[in-house]
C-alpha cells in the first residue's frame, strides 16, 4: 500500500528533461514561469533558459504615478536585472518584450537592451511611456539576429551612420519620434530583407522628404492621421518594386510618388488629402493622386476613401488607368465626394465583380438636409463591368429614407431589378 502511495504522489514533471520543462514554461507569463522556482531547485535551470522574456510593469508603475508605493517599481527593476544577469551568455533569446510606464533610470533600460542584443535575440517589442523620451542605444541598430522589431510611444529613433539589420523582416513604429524624415531611408537601407513596414502616428523633428525603399518589401502601411505637421512641405517617395499590400492614410504631404509600377500589388487602401495650408494648387495635388493610382493599376482589391475621391475630383483631367485585375472595389463616399468620379472608375474596371459601399451611400448629416441631392449624372454608356462581370453591389449602413421608399434600381443584361434596403443590403 505504501509503495502505491509513493507512485501516486511521485513528481514526474520535475523528472522531465530540461528542454521539455523549458518548453512547458515558455507558455507561461515570465513572472509566473519564474515563480515555479519556489517549488523546487530543480526548476531553476529551466527558467533561466526561457526563450521568451515578457516584462510588463504598467500596473505597479500606475501605483507610483498616483502616489502609491514606489517600492514595486524598484522591485520590478531588480527583477528584470536578476533574470537577465542569471542568463548564460551561450543562451539565445527568441523574444524580448518590455512594457514600462513612469519615471525610470534610462541607463538601466540601455543595459537591458544591450544584454538582450548580446543574446542574439530574434524579436524585440518595446512599449515605453517614460516621463522623458527614451533614445534607442546605438547597439540595437547593429543587431544582426533580430527578425521582428516593434517600437511604441515615447521612443526617439535617431539612426546612426552604421545600420545592420541583415535579418530583419518585420519593422513597426507606433507613436514614436524620428530625428528626421530622411532618417527613415537611412534605416531602411540597412534592412535588405525587410518584408513588412508599419509607420503609424509618428512625429518628425526635422526634414521634408519621407523616402520608403526596399527591394524585398511586400507590405507597407503609413498612417499619419493623428499628427498633422502643417509647417513642412512634405514629399513622400515610395521605391518598393515587390510591394503586394499598400495602406496609406496621410493628410500632411504635398504629394505621394511611387517610382515605378507595382506589378505585384494585390491590395491597396488609399486615404489621402491635401493639408489646409497647401503650397500647391488643388489640381496639382489631384493630378499627383492620379499618378499614384497609375502606379498601382495591377491591384486586385482597392479601397478609395472619401478624402481621396475629393482630391481626385480637383484634378485637371480624370485620367484613370485601366484596372484590368481589379475584382473588388470599396468606395467610401459622401453626398459630394465620389459620385462624379464613379462612372470613370467603373469604366476603368472592366473585370470588376464586387462593388462595396462600406459606409453607405451618403453620410447621415447630408441625408437629413431638405436640400440634399446626389451629385450624380448617369453615364451615356453603361460601363462594361456592369453588363458582363459585376456579381454584387453591397451597401452597408443603408438609409431607406434617402430614396423616399422608392428603392434602388440596377440595370444589368437589359434587366432592371428593384430592391428595398434596410440596414445592410446586397444586390
C-alpha atoms as one frame of an Amber mdcrd trajectory, in Angstrom:
protein
   0.000   0.000   0.000   2.878   2.291   0.888   4.610   1.712  -2.432   1.409
   2.560  -4.304   1.163   5.859  -2.422   4.711   6.743  -3.424   3.890   6.047
  -7.046   0.700   8.084  -6.800   2.449  11.210  -5.480   5.661  10.941  -7.472
   6.681  14.287  -9.052   7.005  13.120 -12.618   7.038  16.618 -14.118  10.228
  17.586 -12.289  11.896  14.479 -13.659  11.385  15.588 -17.239  14.483  16.698
 -19.187  15.374  20.406 -19.054  14.471  21.096 -22.710  10.933  19.780 -22.142
  10.489  21.752 -18.899  11.749  24.896 -20.616   9.278  24.357 -23.446   6.408
  23.987 -20.940   7.427  27.147 -19.063   7.643  29.115 -22.313   3.829  29.118
 -22.492   3.553  30.942 -19.139   3.977  34.675 -18.484   7.574  35.351 -17.463
   6.622  36.251 -13.882   4.661  33.008 -13.465   7.452  30.947 -15.001   9.969
  32.428 -12.569   7.558  31.721  -9.719   7.896  27.985 -10.317  11.372  28.103
  -8.746   9.765  28.135  -5.286   8.507  24.620  -5.975  11.962  23.121  -6.235
  15.574  24.000  -7.031  15.065  21.607  -9.923  13.103  24.355 -11.758  15.856
  26.982 -11.577  17.756  25.744 -14.602  14.712  25.630 -16.931  13.520  29.133
 -16.011  16.861  30.818 -16.759  16.741  29.148 -20.187  13.348  30.569 -21.186
  13.351  31.519 -24.895  10.791  34.324 -24.414  11.018  37.095 -21.816   7.997
  39.398 -21.431   8.220  42.141 -18.793   5.227  44.389 -18.043   5.378  46.965
 -15.262   2.289  49.023 -16.088   0.259  48.012 -13.021   2.929  48.788 -10.426
   4.023  51.977 -12.169   0.464  53.277 -12.217   0.549  52.963  -8.422   3.721
  55.057  -8.369   2.269  57.771 -10.644  -0.756  58.213  -8.402   1.306  58.400
  -5.224   1.442  54.720  -4.363   4.334  52.671  -3.077   7.299  53.126  -5.452
   8.962  50.049  -3.983   7.075  47.939  -6.507   8.883  49.751  -9.312  12.257
  49.146  -7.667  11.286  45.517  -7.218  10.420  45.274 -10.921  13.762  46.784
 -11.976  15.637  44.368  -9.747  13.514  41.514 -11.088  14.473  42.302 -14.699
  18.122  42.730 -13.698  18.144  39.358 -11.969  16.539  37.454 -14.835  18.917
  38.900 -17.415  22.049  38.546 -15.271  21.343  34.890 -14.457  21.056  34.008
 -18.099  24.121  32.293 -19.502  25.984  34.027 -22.306  25.525  30.986 -24.531
  21.701  31.052 -24.280  19.996  32.795 -27.198  16.676  34.635 -26.918  13.683
  34.240 -29.195  11.633  37.210 -27.921  12.127  40.124 -25.531   9.146  42.366
 -24.672   9.275  45.364 -22.342   6.244  47.461 -21.370   7.074  50.268 -18.916
   5.448  53.489 -17.700   6.675  56.209 -15.348   9.960  57.577 -14.056  12.950
  55.336 -14.819  16.708  55.481 -14.808  17.089  55.128 -18.571  20.649  53.850
 -18.256  19.186  50.671 -16.749  16.973  50.264 -19.807  20.033  50.804 -22.018
  21.806  47.990 -20.217  18.835  45.620 -20.573  18.732  46.157 -24.326  22.495
  45.682 -24.661  22.245  42.368 -22.806  19.349  41.227 -24.980  21.208  42.119
 -28.172  24.148  40.097 -26.898  21.903  37.025 -26.658  21.154  37.074 -30.402
  17.521  37.986 -29.846  15.140  37.419 -32.773  12.225  39.628 -31.695  12.132
  42.859 -29.661   8.911  44.613 -28.605   9.326  47.914 -26.732   6.305  49.826
 -25.402   7.767  52.678 -23.358   5.987  55.672 -21.853   8.599  57.202 -19.574
   8.387  60.750 -18.283  11.183  61.653 -20.695  11.663  60.305 -24.179  13.890
  57.251 -24.483  16.620  57.295 -27.128  17.480  53.878 -28.516  21.035  52.776
 -27.804  23.239  52.522 -30.939  23.929  48.840 -30.200  20.446  47.831 -31.288
  20.995  49.140 -34.838  23.776  46.577 -35.309  21.752  43.569 -34.134  22.192
  41.113 -36.994  20.000  38.432 -35.381  16.777  40.412 -34.952  13.900  39.471
 -37.274  10.970  41.373 -35.699  11.270  44.868 -34.174   8.278  46.783 -32.769
   8.543  50.203 -31.096   5.696  52.107 -29.416   5.211  55.507 -27.753   7.928
  57.728 -26.218  10.953  56.448 -28.101  13.352  58.557 -30.168  14.667  56.899
 -33.317  17.965  58.599 -34.111  19.565  56.478 -36.812  23.390  56.247 -36.632
  25.694  56.111 -39.633  26.029  52.327 -39.440  22.925  50.117 -39.534  22.988
  46.341 -39.950  19.568  44.724 -39.645  20.525  41.973 -42.074  17.871  39.528
 -40.748  15.043  41.989 -40.037  11.746  41.098 -41.733   9.107  42.975 -39.680
   9.514  46.604 -38.539   6.731  48.565 -36.808   6.715  52.103 -35.408   3.707
  53.399 -33.440   3.676  56.885 -31.926   7.480  57.219 -31.811   9.641  60.215
 -32.748  12.136  60.253 -35.597  15.036  62.696 -35.625  14.159  63.479 -39.265
  12.087  62.276 -42.204  15.302  61.458 -44.054  16.467  59.098 -41.285  13.874
  56.544 -42.393  15.657  55.958 -45.696  18.992  55.593 -43.893  17.426  52.975
 -41.626  15.761  51.032 -44.437  18.970  50.856 -46.452  20.322  48.701 -43.624
  17.371  46.273 -43.838  17.993  44.247 -47.033  15.371  41.527 -46.368  12.633
  43.650 -44.757   9.139  42.499 -45.828   6.665  44.314 -43.524   6.850  48.005
 -42.561   4.338  49.940 -40.431   4.660  53.662 -39.626   1.688  54.786 -37.541
   1.088  58.212 -35.992   4.775  59.068 -35.640   6.328  62.503 -35.129   9.260
  64.025 -37.004  11.691  66.581 -35.624  13.080  67.794 -38.966  13.311  67.153
 -42.698  10.913  67.364 -45.631  11.174  64.083 -47.578   9.973  60.688 -46.383
  11.570  58.061 -48.605  10.451  54.443 -48.230  12.648  51.950 -50.057  13.317
  48.231 -50.096  13.665  45.647 -52.838  12.161  42.905 -50.618   9.371  44.963
 -49.013   5.958  43.313 -49.502   3.641  45.145 -47.091   3.710  48.851 -46.231
   1.293  50.788 -44.018   1.548  54.544 -43.401  -0.879  56.340 -41.067  -0.227
  59.970 -40.125  -3.791  60.975 -39.323  -3.226  61.998 -35.683  -0.101  64.110
 -36.189  -0.546  66.766 -38.849   2.721  68.618 -39.497   1.495  71.850 -41.075
   4.890  73.600 -41.130   6.623  71.244 -43.553   6.169  70.947 -47.318   6.472
  67.182 -47.148   7.056  64.907 -50.116   6.699  61.113 -49.882   8.661  58.802
 -52.194   7.985  55.053 -52.411  10.538  52.808 -54.119   9.368  49.262 -53.342
   9.110  47.208 -56.566   7.986  43.959 -54.853   5.155  45.543 -52.837   1.974
  43.447 -52.500  -0.061  45.417 -49.945  -0.227  49.205 -49.591  -2.213  51.111
 -46.943  -1.907  54.888 -46.848  -3.764  57.280 -44.536  -1.909  60.527 -44.993
  -3.024  64.160 -44.693   0.296  66.020 -44.358   2.185  65.830 -47.644   2.022
  67.788 -50.878   2.366  64.637 -52.943   2.976  60.888 -52.808   5.113  59.497
 -55.601   5.807  55.862 -56.479   8.940  55.471 -58.577   7.801  52.546 -60.741
   4.721  50.459 -61.490   3.977  47.960 -58.720   3.484  44.782 -60.735   2.985
  42.538 -57.670   0.420  44.723 -55.893  -2.762  42.887 -54.855  -4.360  45.041
 -52.141  -4.393  48.809 -51.662  -6.259  51.257 -49.437  -5.765  54.943 -50.211
  -6.951  57.671 -47.818  -5.159  60.917 -48.647  -5.974  64.616 -48.589  -4.139
  67.866 -49.056  -3.467  69.843 -45.891  -5.282  73.145 -45.456  -2.069  75.222
 -45.536  -1.327  73.923 -49.028   1.594  75.166 -51.075   0.470  73.705 -54.420
  -2.873  74.117 -56.242  -5.604  71.550 -55.610  -5.436  70.473 -59.250  -1.725
  69.679 -58.950  -2.316  67.601 -55.831  -5.230  65.820 -57.528  -3.020  65.018
 -60.519  -0.424  63.524 -58.146  -3.079  61.210 -56.671  -3.999  60.085 -60.188
  -0.296  59.408 -60.704  -0.297  57.218 -57.593  -3.270  55.193 -58.910  -1.488
  54.601 -62.207   1.431  53.024 -60.350  -0.892  50.552 -58.563  -3.095  49.713
 -61.570  -2.367  45.965 -61.195  -4.250  45.877 -57.877  -6.969  43.250 -57.260
  -8.631  44.739 -54.157  -8.866  48.518 -53.897 -10.343  50.869 -51.289 -10.714
  54.585 -52.027 -11.834  56.825 -49.159 -13.914  59.976 -49.489 -10.906  62.247
 -48.903  -9.120  60.548 -51.809 -12.148  60.884 -54.064 -12.406  64.531 -53.068
  -8.766  65.138 -54.012  -9.220  63.347 -57.347 -12.244  65.494 -58.182  -9.988
  68.593 -58.323  -7.580  67.060 -60.850  -7.150  68.729 -64.211  -8.020  65.512
 -66.053  -9.943  62.409 -64.928  -7.434  60.035 -66.495  -7.963  56.823 -64.562
  -5.704  53.914 -65.507  -7.321  50.665 -66.618  -7.544  48.300 -63.651  -7.504
  45.005 -65.569  -7.035  42.871 -62.427  -9.447  44.701 -60.135 -12.135  42.337
 -58.820 -13.307  44.153 -55.667 -13.705  47.900 -55.197 -14.663  49.629 -51.938
 -15.725  53.270 -52.116 -16.243  55.410 -49.031 -18.390  58.268 -50.277 -20.497
  61.145 -49.021 -23.016  63.374 -50.798 -20.341  65.139 -52.819 -17.196  63.009
 -52.983 -17.091  60.147 -55.421 -20.323  60.375 -57.377 -18.912  62.484 -60.195
 -15.994  60.069 -60.496 -17.957  56.824 -60.203 -18.678  56.394 -63.954 -14.979
  56.921 -64.725 -13.891  54.404 -62.077 -16.353  51.751 -63.252 -15.420  52.390
 -66.863 -11.778  51.731 -65.973 -12.527  48.431 -64.190 -13.652  46.000 -66.927
 -13.369  42.872 -64.743 -14.915  44.209 -61.543 -17.003  41.579 -59.716 -17.826
  43.252 -56.392 -18.669  46.879 -55.605 -18.928  47.771 -51.903 -20.029  50.953
 -50.149 -18.866  50.132 -46.580 -20.257  53.334 -45.039 -23.388  53.663 -47.112
 -24.222  55.958 -49.997 -24.148  59.237 -48.102 -23.371  60.493 -44.608 -26.224
  60.893 -42.113 -25.877  64.699 -41.869 -26.329  65.246 -45.605 -29.236  62.811
 -45.882 -31.257  64.781 -43.333 -30.920  68.052 -45.204 -34.023  69.160 -47.126
 -31.694  70.388 -49.872 -29.956  67.019 -50.259 -29.408  65.543 -53.703 -26.788
  63.204 -55.128 -24.175  64.947 -57.259 -24.605  62.230 -59.836 -25.016  62.265
 -63.580 -25.619  58.855 -65.211 -23.043  57.994 -67.893 -24.006  57.938 -71.567
 -22.781  54.334 -71.876 -23.155  51.526 -69.349 -19.673  50.563 -68.059 -18.522
  47.182 -69.343 -18.245  45.632 -65.886 -21.928  46.327 -65.113 -23.124  44.450
 -68.161 -20.731  41.499 -68.025 -18.696  40.849 -64.863 -20.276  42.510 -61.840
 -21.769  39.960 -59.437 -22.709  42.012 -56.380 -23.242  45.519 -55.088 -23.123
  45.779 -51.299 -24.405  48.860 -49.492 -23.756  48.948 -45.753 -25.434  51.391
 -43.386 -28.153  51.898 -45.982 -30.694  54.623 -45.205 -34.009  53.903 -46.896
 -35.194  57.442 -46.250 -32.693  58.680 -48.803 -34.841  57.396 -51.622 -38.208
  58.088 -50.021 -39.110  54.404 -50.171 -38.770  54.125 -53.956 -35.986  51.562
 -53.824 -32.770  51.293 -55.784 -32.537  50.355 -59.457 -29.755  48.368 -61.108
 -29.659  47.529 -64.796 -27.672  44.526 -65.981 -28.051  42.471 -69.153 -31.124
  44.521 -70.027 -32.897  43.524 -66.807 -33.971  46.089 -64.227 -34.085  44.984
 -60.600 -35.739  46.985 -57.832 -34.762  46.418 -54.210 -35.776  47.924 -50.908
 -32.966  48.260 -48.405 -32.823  48.460 -44.643 -29.576  48.310 -42.683 -27.102
  46.419 -44.856 -28.097  45.468 -48.379 -26.612  43.275 -51.078 -27.721  43.159
 -54.692
